[in-house]
């Protein structure tokens, strides 16, 4: 479902950067969103994505208006390229969501730089 999901079907998609214990369930993940990131967990059609240390499994938490939907995706070969460098919930756009579901990094690898000295 997640790989073929259309980003436009969600109001927003957030990636919870860093590591998350994949044993956690709906209540614990919702508490992380509310207490650590101060984001509204009961916002309809907002998808929150979490990833563990091995990056072979992600969990998604989605409020559907009448209850939570907990999604789990495990890849059999390879791993997700998950942002590990910070403890933030990062909102991603449609292109980044597609890259993430295909195993690519969501942050650009090539960065524009200015040379320190001229040749």
ABEGO torsion letter per residue (X at the ends): XAAABBAAABABBBBBBEBBBAABBAAAAAAAAAAAAGBBAABBGBBBBBBBAAGABBBBBBBAGAEBBBBBBBBABEBBBBBAABBBBBBBBAAAAAAAAAGBBABBABBBBBBABBX
